[in-house]
Amino acid sequence: MPRPDNALSEMQKLVGILTLEKIEENLFRGRSPDSSWQRVFGGQVIAQALAAANQTVVEDRFVHSLHSYFLRPGDPTVPILYEVERIRDGGSFTTRRVVGIQHGKPIFTLSASYQVDEAGLSHQIEMPDIPLPENLPRPEELYETYLEDAPEHVRRFWLRERPVEILPVSMEHYVSDKPLPPVQHIWFKANGQVPEERAIKSAVLAYLSDLTLLDTTLFPHGMSIFDRSIQGASLDHAMWFHDTPDFDEWLLYTQDSPFSGGARGLSRGSIFSRSGRLIASTAQEGLIRKRATD
């Protein structure tokens, strides 16, 4: 359905929720979008906490890494307070710690490190040799092929409009219960304009970095995160920023899962530009607990 001319794009809405209200020095308030979700999307909390930290750092320093823990499910019906602690302001590096609070309890913690731009030794891994976006079916065609017989809640997730256009190389794991290699490749592109400020781009990239990572841990078990027999949730999330993304072009998010056990699964990710520049690296451990059956 065409969007009215005066309607905000989903990316504009995302940038809006990443624009936090400053309540007091080092204290910020973030809201959640109107949705039917029962808990706040983890990528939103990561991005808002980073946006809060960004507001306390001088303009010539940029985030190069973050490490975070999810402590409690976020309630999307009430705002989240983000309290920033200024751990250190050094000659080249700055460190911040952020606690997200709801109902008087911490739900999330994040530590972020910032650095002035410096030249140095440089190398990177190669981007995987996979089909380019123009050689894949359009997202709507891909969804129609794989989701025709998918459960309604899976269809709703993939068919709704979102801040990015997502183009998976394969969606076989949604229609098959056979074990698959724990690897997936996803192209994504902004659905709307992203402001040019590096701080905003880093927060948007942090939001997107939580997409589909946990799902990769279930591939070898013939399951997906939408399987009703799985209790899934992100436990922690780490990210390293290597370059500034261009959200006007397709970005590749390649993911793998080296291990699962103890009701937890570990995933790793690399985000590349279309031309093969490594933009960011990610790692996440998540809960993948089998629900008790009668």
Buried (B, 14 or more C-beta within 10 A) or exposed (E): EEEEEEEEBBBBBBBEBBBBEEEEEBBBBBBBBEEEEEBBBBBBBBBBBBBBBBBBBEEEBBBBBBBBBBBEEBBBEEBBBBBBEBEEBEEEEBBBBBBBBBEEEBBBBBBBBBBEEEEEEEEBEEBEEEEEBEEBEEBEEBBEEBBEEBEEEBBEBBBEEBBBBBBBBBBEBBBEEEEBEBBBBBBBBBBBEBBEEBBBBBBBBBBBBBBBBBBBBBBBBEBBBBBEEBEBBBBBBBBBBBEBBBBEEBBBBBBBBEEBEEEBBBBBBBBBBBEEBBBBBBBBBBBBBEEEEE
